């Protein structure tokens, strides 16, 4: 890997990224789902996420009007629905019904979560930034929901059970085995050995 880099034109090569379903709704109207890969964590205090969408997407107008959205992490079990919601428009059909997904109520939100998703983050829009091809919706996370089967005996989320999916330039990937943990490069040998055994 000591060969010189090949220069490419500037582009969105950051990968992999999470594959998520973003659910949204105007009060009193049917909810919609849009699949998004351009989603990210931007702040921890207060907890905030961003979602970038093209203006022409049906969900763009819903989120702009309602001021809220719900990020639903996607598992292998809902991968087909995740893909479907990225290639079909809510202008033409009810994607919850088409994918046999359940709208799950989120307290204080018109937008539901996806009941079959392992985890959701419900956000209120703080600002909208027009960037060019996409608008960035910056949202403060107001609620988090986790399926109870993912909570271990210590009260932590066991992400190995979630079977989360990553997106890498047109392809979906299952996450592999854990290779380390935060701070493992400087951990004491006994801690390193114990924690790595726990990850297996």
Buried (B, 14 or more C-beta within 10 A) or exposed (E): EEEEEEEEEEEEEEEBBBBBBBBBBBEEEEBBBBBBBBBEEEEEEEBBBBBBBEEEBBBBBBBBEBBBBBBBBBBBBBBEBBBBBBEBBBEEEBBBEBBEBEBBEBEEBBBBBBBBBBBBBBBBBBEBEEEEEBBBBBBBBBBEBBBEEBEEEEEEBEBEBBBBBBBEEEEBEEBEEBEEBEEBEEBEEEEBEEBBEEEE
